[in-house]
Amino acid sequence: MKEKIKIYFAADAHLGMDAREESLVREKLLVRWLEQIRKDATEIYLLGDMFDYWFEFRKVVPRGFTRFLGKIAEITDQGIPVYYFIGNHDVWVFDYLPEETGMKVYQCPLTKSYAGKKFFIAHGDGLGPNERSHRFLMKMTRNKVLQWLYACLHPNFSTSLAQRISRRTRYAKGITLKFLGPEKEDLIQFARQKLKTEHFDYFIFGHRHIPLEYSLNENSKLILVGDWIVNFTYAVFDGEKVLLKRYQVE
């Protein structure tokens, strides 16, 4: 008998990016979705930037997100694996989230095989020919000395500063991003280059805030899972194919 598979992928909720009331509304929607999918999920992938800002001091973690973190802990306690990919906004996830919620945290892309299908899974930042600024930022934020120096700042100051910069950057670029076309999309270019040396049935990414299914060739597809700010979209693999879906917001 074929083993039942239901694997879910979501990304880019950016909880905390807006006023507390607005962020709480989106957090509750995300929690409601998690409660629904836990009934048939075999695995869940959260592909980064679920928080708009996250930094774990040794004795302090960011305030808020209690409902989301509590639901994740319930799901992992139930025995459902939850994989968390560090994005470019929540880059300072260390040991608190895996220890308290049971999530498995990844900094780098992951390759997995399910039901004979090969997956390349990542947040998506730093990949592609035009992602030099993101790659430089990744080196800076993952530098142990710079992390220690940042941790020396008072949490009230450092958190407010980081949130202000994040919001300014996000609103300057635009919350809803547009598809640039296959020749200008870094993740499509990255996937095409990767396929020259290794086959993958699916490339699954967050980061771009666009819900997109794109055929790279006859046997490979790229999936951008969208976001939980405007689109409220996610992807699901049912053992045969990956489908993009939109959560029905009441």
KEMI-621946 format. One record per residue (C-alpha): y, z negated, x; residue in three letters. Coordinates in pm, 1 decimal. Layout:
N
MARRO        Y        Z        X residuo
MARRO        Y        Z        X     Ala
...
//
This chain:
250
MARRO        Y        Z        X residuo
MARRO      0.0      0.0      0.0     Met
MARRO    340.1    101.4    134.1     Lys
MARRO    558.8   -193.8    227.6     Glu
MARRO    867.7   -231.0      8.3     Lys
MARRO   1194.0   -189.3    200.1     Ile
MARRO   1550.7   -248.5     84.6     Lys
MARRO   1802.3   -272.9    367.6     Ile
MARRO   2172.6   -314.1    295.4     Tyr
MARRO   2473.0   -229.8    515.2     Phe
MARRO   2835.9   -336.6    466.1     Ala
MARRO   3145.4   -374.6    683.3     Ala
MARRO   3518.8   -433.5    705.6     Asp
MARRO   3604.1   -695.7    447.3     Ala
MARRO   3885.0   -825.0    673.1     His
MARRO   3885.8  -1156.4    490.7     Leu
MARRO   4210.9  -1339.3    558.2     Gly
MARRO   4420.2  -1026.9    614.5     Met
MARRO   4630.7  -1084.0    303.1     Asp
MARRO   4758.9  -1378.7    103.4     Ala
MARRO   4501.2  -1649.0     37.5     Arg
MARRO   4474.9  -1567.4   -334.9     Glu
MARRO   4409.9  -1196.9   -272.0     Glu
MARRO   4163.7  -1266.0      8.2     Ser
MARRO   3980.9  -1515.3   -213.4     Leu
MARRO   3937.6  -1254.2   -486.2     Val
MARRO   3774.5  -1015.3   -237.8     Arg
MARRO   3564.4  -1294.9    -90.5     Glu
MARRO   3429.7  -1383.5   -436.0     Lys
MARRO   3341.4  -1017.4   -500.1     Leu
MARRO   3157.5  -1001.8   -168.1     Leu
MARRO   2969.5  -1322.3   -248.5     Val
MARRO   2877.8  -1188.2   -593.0     Arg
MARRO   2738.4   -871.9   -431.3     Trp
MARRO   2539.5  -1077.3   -178.7     Leu
MARRO   2395.6  -1287.1   -460.8     Glu
MARRO   2283.3   -970.9   -639.5     Gln
MARRO   2123.0   -799.4   -341.7     Ile
MARRO   1940.8  -1109.3   -220.8     Arg
MARRO   1695.4  -1050.5   -507.4     Lys
MARRO   1545.9   -742.2   -341.3     Asp
MARRO   1693.3   -725.3     11.5     Ala
MARRO   1447.4   -724.8    299.4     Thr
MARRO   1729.4   -719.0    558.4     Glu
MARRO   2110.9   -717.4    553.4     Ile
MARRO   2344.7   -569.8    814.1     Tyr
MARRO   2710.1   -676.1    828.3     Leu
MARRO   2870.2   -422.1   1060.1     Leu
MARRO   3173.8   -611.6   1180.4     Gly
MARRO   3531.5   -700.6   1086.0     Asp
MARRO   3416.1   -910.0    794.1     Met
MARRO   3700.3  -1138.2    906.0     Phe
MARRO   4042.3  -1006.1    994.4     Asp
MARRO   4058.1  -1266.0   1269.5     Tyr
MARRO   3802.3  -1506.1   1412.1     Trp
MARRO   3814.0  -1730.7   1717.0     Phe
MARRO   3582.6  -2024.0   1776.9     Glu
MARRO   3732.1  -2306.0   1978.2     Phe
MARRO   3479.2  -2554.7   2110.2     Arg
MARRO   3551.4  -2803.1   1829.8     Lys
MARRO   3746.1  -2588.5   1581.4     Val
MARRO   3666.8  -2279.5   1374.0     Val
MARRO   3898.4  -2078.3   1145.0     Pro
MARRO   3980.6  -2233.3    812.8     Arg
MARRO   3849.6  -2070.4    494.0     Gly
MARRO   3562.9  -1831.3    408.4     Phe
MARRO   3348.8  -2122.3    283.8     Thr
MARRO   3194.6  -1928.3     -4.4     Arg
MARRO   3101.4  -1631.4    213.7     Phe
MARRO   2952.0  -1838.8    495.7     Leu
MARRO   2767.2  -2062.3    250.5     Gly
MARRO   2610.6  -1762.7     76.9     Lys
MARRO   2498.2  -1615.9    409.9     Ile
MARRO   2335.2  -1949.6    497.2     Ala
MARRO   2153.6  -1949.2    160.7     Glu
MARRO   2023.0  -1598.2    224.8     Ile
MARRO   1896.6  -1669.7    576.8     Thr
MARRO   1743.4  -1997.5    455.3     Asp
MARRO   1556.0  -1782.1    204.0     Gln
MARRO   1402.8  -1593.8    498.5     Gly
MARRO   1606.5  -1272.9    471.2     Ile
MARRO   1735.3  -1160.1    814.3     Pro
MARRO   2111.6  -1103.7    833.1     Val
MARRO   2246.3   -912.6   1133.8     Tyr
MARRO   2613.1   -945.1   1224.6     Tyr
MARRO   2783.6   -691.7   1451.8     Phe
MARRO   3100.3   -807.1   1622.5     Ile
MARRO   3391.7   -577.0   1542.1     Gly
MARRO   3731.8   -536.6   1698.5     Asn
MARRO   3892.5   -798.2   1471.0     His
MARRO   3624.6  -1067.6   1483.5     Asp
MARRO   3544.6  -1017.0   1849.5     Val
MARRO   3544.1  -1390.1   1929.8     Trp
MARRO   3228.4  -1482.9   1743.4     Val
MARRO   3028.8  -1709.4   1973.2     Phe
MARRO   2762.7  -1962.6   1867.8     Asp
MARRO   2903.7  -2118.5   1548.7     Tyr
MARRO   2806.4  -1841.2   1306.6     Leu
MARRO   2446.7  -1799.3   1428.1     Pro
MARRO   2391.0  -2175.2   1445.8     Glu
MARRO   2550.3  -2261.4   1109.1     Glu
MARRO   2459.9  -1956.6    900.4     Thr
MARRO   2145.7  -1826.7   1070.0     Gly
MARRO   2284.7  -1479.0   1131.2     Met
MARRO   2174.1  -1280.4   1434.5     Lys
MARRO   2486.5  -1168.7   1620.4     Val
MARRO   2516.5   -847.2   1824.2     Tyr
MARRO   2796.6   -724.9   2050.0     Gln
MARRO   2642.0   -386.0   2125.7     Cys
MARRO   2485.8   -104.9   1918.5     Pro
MARRO   2129.5   -155.1   1802.5     Leu
MARRO   1850.5     97.7   1756.4     Thr
MARRO   1585.0     21.1   1494.2     Lys
MARRO   1298.3    202.1   1324.3     Ser
MARRO   1209.1    155.4    958.5     Tyr
MARRO    946.2    349.3    763.1     Ala
MARRO    930.2    616.7   1031.1     Gly
MARRO   1308.5    663.0   1038.6     Lys
MARRO   1511.5    591.3   1351.0     Lys
MARRO   1852.3    422.5   1313.6     Phe
MARRO   2151.5    383.7   1545.8     Phe
MARRO   2359.0     94.0   1409.6     Ile
MARRO   2698.0    -31.0   1530.0     Ala
MARRO   3042.7   -137.3   1420.6     His
MARRO   3180.5    180.8   1576.4     Gly
MARRO   3478.3     73.6   1786.1     Asp
MARRO   3483.8    193.5   2145.2     Gly
MARRO   3251.7    486.3   2075.3     Leu
MARRO   3363.8    844.6   2111.4     Gly
MARRO   3590.8   1039.0   2347.6     Pro
MARRO   3924.0    909.7   2211.7     Asn
MARRO   3838.2    540.7   2190.9     Glu
MARRO   3977.5    447.6   2533.0     Arg
MARRO   4224.1    195.1   2391.1     Ser
MARRO   3945.4     18.7   2201.9     His
MARRO   3724.0     13.6   2511.2     Arg
MARRO   4009.7   -139.3   2713.6     Phe
MARRO   4069.0   -397.6   2440.7     Leu
MARRO   3698.6   -483.0   2436.3     Met
MARRO   3706.0   -553.1   2810.4     Lys
MARRO   4010.7   -775.4   2767.2     Met
MARRO   3884.5   -976.1   2471.4     Thr
MARRO   3536.3  -1024.8   2619.7     Arg
MARRO   3666.8  -1142.8   2955.4     Asn
MARRO   3557.5  -1505.4   3001.9     Lys
MARRO   3871.2  -1606.9   3191.8     Val
MARRO   4102.8  -1460.3   2928.8     Leu
MARRO   3898.6  -1625.3   2652.4     Gln
MARRO   3937.0  -1962.0   2828.3     Trp
MARRO   4312.7  -1914.3   2868.1     Leu
MARRO   4349.0  -1819.3   2502.2     Tyr
MARRO   4146.4  -2125.2   2401.6     Ala
MARRO   4402.5  -2342.7   2582.1     Cys
MARRO   4662.2  -2248.5   2320.6     Leu
MARRO   4697.9  -2473.6   2019.1     His
MARRO   4491.6  -2330.6   1728.8     Pro
MARRO   4788.0  -2337.3   1489.7     Asn
MARRO   4992.3  -2120.1   1725.4     Phe
MARRO   4719.1  -1883.8   1845.1     Ser
MARRO   4581.3  -1824.9   1494.9     Thr
MARRO   4922.8  -1753.4   1344.7     Ser
MARRO   5008.5  -1519.0   1632.1     Leu
MARRO   4680.9  -1327.0   1609.3     Ala
MARRO   4704.4  -1294.3   1229.3     Gln
MARRO   5061.9  -1167.5   1252.0     Arg
MARRO   4966.3   -902.0   1508.5     Ile
MARRO   4659.6   -800.2   1310.8     Ser
MARRO   4851.1   -759.0    985.3     Arg
MARRO   5129.8   -564.3   1151.9     Arg
MARRO   4879.0   -327.1   1312.8     Thr
MARRO   4676.1   -282.8    995.4     Arg
MARRO   4972.6   -207.6    769.7     Tyr
MARRO   5130.6     22.0   1031.3     Ala
MARRO   4813.0    234.0   1046.6     Lys
MARRO   4747.6    212.3    674.8     Gly
MARRO   4475.5     22.0    494.4     Ile
MARRO   4318.9    333.2    344.7     Thr
MARRO   4235.7    575.9    625.0     Leu
MARRO   4175.9    948.0    587.1     Lys
MARRO   3891.8   1162.3    714.3     Phe
MARRO   4023.4   1358.7   1012.9     Leu
MARRO   3762.7   1633.7   1006.7     Gly
MARRO   3438.5   1659.8   1206.6     Pro
MARRO   3606.4   1781.4   1525.2     Glu
MARRO   3850.9   1490.0   1535.0     Lys
MARRO   3631.2   1204.6   1415.7     Glu
MARRO   3519.0   1009.8   1724.0     Asp
MARRO   3203.5    873.7   1563.4     Leu
MARRO   3085.7   1222.3   1466.4     Ile
MARRO   3152.2   1343.8   1819.0     Gln
MARRO   2969.2   1041.9   1960.1     Phe
MARRO   2668.0   1100.5   1734.3     Ala
MARRO   2651.1   1469.5   1821.4     Arg
MARRO   2653.5   1385.6   2191.4     Gln
MARRO   2386.1   1118.6   2143.7     Lys
MARRO   2158.9   1363.7   1963.9     Leu
MARRO   2152.1   1586.4   2270.9     Lys
MARRO   1929.0   1334.7   2446.8     Thr
MARRO   1767.0   1130.8   2168.9     Glu
MARRO   1680.4   1184.3   1804.2     His
MARRO   1807.2    954.0   1530.5     Phe
MARRO   1761.1   1004.1   1160.1     Asp
MARRO   2063.4    792.9   1074.9     Tyr
MARRO   2378.7    672.4   1245.7     Phe
MARRO   2525.8    380.3   1048.0     Ile
MARRO   2881.3    268.0   1125.1     Phe
MARRO   3166.8     61.5    989.3     Gly
MARRO   3512.5     53.8   1151.9     His
MARRO   3664.6    362.9    989.0     Arg
MARRO   3704.9    215.7    636.4     His
MARRO   3584.2    546.2    491.6     Ile
MARRO   3274.5    584.5    272.8     Pro
MARRO   3119.2    903.1    410.6     Leu
MARRO   2782.9   1076.1    435.1     Glu
MARRO   2787.4   1357.2    691.3     Tyr
MARRO   2500.0   1585.1    795.5     Ser
MARRO   2490.8   1620.5   1174.2     Leu
MARRO   2199.2   1863.3   1156.6     Asn
MARRO   1896.4   1926.2    935.7     Glu
MARRO   1733.5   1596.6   1031.7     Asn
MARRO   2019.4   1357.4   1114.5     Ser
MARRO   2296.3   1203.6    909.1     Lys
MARRO   2597.1    987.9    985.6     Leu
MARRO   2689.5    719.6    734.1     Ile
MARRO   3025.9    542.2    728.4     Leu
MARRO   2983.5    247.5    494.3     Val
MARRO   3349.0    215.8    390.9     Gly
MARRO   3520.0   -118.4    338.0     Asp
MARRO   3566.0   -416.7    107.4     Trp
MARRO   3943.9   -388.3     85.2     Ile
MARRO   3991.5    -75.6   -123.9     Val
MARRO   3657.5    104.0   -160.0     Asn
MARRO   3407.5   -183.7   -205.6     Phe
MARRO   3126.0     37.3    -80.6     Thr
MARRO   2798.4    -20.7     99.6     Tyr
MARRO   2485.9    167.0    206.6     Ala
MARRO   2125.1     94.2    123.1     Val
MARRO   1800.2    225.0    272.5     Phe
MARRO   1511.6    226.0     24.6     Asp
MARRO   1238.7    328.2    267.9     Gly
MARRO   1297.9    700.2    215.8     Glu
MARRO   1670.6    767.7    246.0     Lys
MARRO   2009.8    601.0    289.0     Val
MARRO   2242.8    607.1     -9.0     Leu
MARRO   2611.8    518.9    -26.5     Leu
MARRO   2701.9    307.3   -327.5     Lys
MARRO   3013.5    152.6   -473.5     Arg
MARRO   3012.3   -201.5   -605.9     Tyr
MARRO   3128.4   -204.7   -965.3     Gln
MARRO   3432.2   -433.3   -970.3     Val
MARRO   3474.8   -585.8  -1312.1     Glu
//
